[in-house]
Amino acid sequence: IEAMASGTPIVASDLPAFREVAGDHALYVRPHDHVAWAESAIRLLHDAPRRDAVGRAGRVAALEYAWPRVIERVVAVYERVIAEARGRGRRRRGGSGSYRAVPS
């Protein structure tokens, strides 16, 4: 993510976790294929337009992982969980005339 955020083009192992983060904004190679790793790096070194395009696209994709965006998603999860918990609880009258949520 740091490399993407700085506009550095990515060559990554073709693994689900890397594809999830980098999406279409990286070149992927088989994890243990040293020749493919070298060829991909050399290809980027010699193809400035492709290198620049991959770098720019990565920078945009990295914005999804910026702290303000991450915080928004985490807060949304907490809000959803709290709302669901409140929806599942039934209301029961307490001794002081107040109501409190009781798990169903």
Buried (B, 14 or more C-beta within 10 A) or exposed (E): BEBBBEBBBBBBBBEEEBBEBBEEBBBBBEEEEEEBBEBBBEEBEEEEEEBEEBBEBBBEBBEEEEEEEEEEEEEEEEEEEEEEEEEEEEEEEEEEEEEEEEEE
